[in-house]
Amino acid sequence: MTSHPYRLYALAIALGLLYLLLLPLKPYPLGWLLKPLPMLIFAVLAWRAFPGAAGRWLALGYLGAAAGDFFLDFGERDGLFLQALLAFLLNQLAFSVAFVLLGRGRPLWRWRGLPVLLYALAMAAWMLPAAGALQVPVAIYLGCLLAMALLAGRLEPRPGPLWLGAMLFVVADSLIGLNKFVQPFPYAVEVIVSCYFSGQALIAWGLLRASAASPATTAPAAAARTAG
């Protein structure tokens, strides 16, 4: 990896940390613009790291995340919730397609996926009965979120940033559902945003690390980069 992606990644981290530091001051002018910026940078980094179909799907996933961030913040976390849910659903689906492409030739199941599987099932059992009219879309979203996390866990020879990032992403989105449908909890926004941004940043770091790894460890990724 050249220094240029490192600098862009550092900029995304700095912007995300700035958003977290400014949370106590919300609402402030253009706060809805600050939150999506790291995801847009991650989209550019992923697209450049994996030329071809996989990179395009990864970039689309991060664009979906940026749209979801915008809808949540601009809608004050409730007014545009359904639009945010659809945007993050695009995030999950696009990531899943990219991870399938990058994971060609790898085992279909790794035991490291068991914790997130059990966690997602427990959250669904707790959350869905309280979701009311949104029960079906929330269930679909949780299923796609779980699939994304399980597919991410296949890409590393041992648990690393991709695996941890996907786990944090699942935790963040499940906490959104619990806070909205089951029981609001103190400092929910701070906790959720911290988990969410950490998860997305770790996924981006894992992808950059995979693209810079030796050819022997990225043969499936190389095939995906030339596909499409």
TAQUITA-V893796 format. One record per run of one state. SS is the DSSP state (@ for helix, = for strand, . for the rest). FROM is the first residue (numbers start at 1). TO is the last residue. If there is no record, write none. Layout:
# TAQUITA-V893796
SS:FROM:TO / SS:FROM:TO
This chain:
# TAQUITA-V893796
.:1:2 / @:3:21 / .:22:22 / @:23:25 / .:26:30 / @:31:49 / .:50:52 / @:53:74 / .:75:80 / @:81:102 / .:103:110 / @:111:130 / .:131:131 / @:132:153 / .:154:160 / @:161:182 / .:183:187 / @:188:212 / .:213:214 / @:215:217 / .:218:218 / @:219:226 / .:227:228
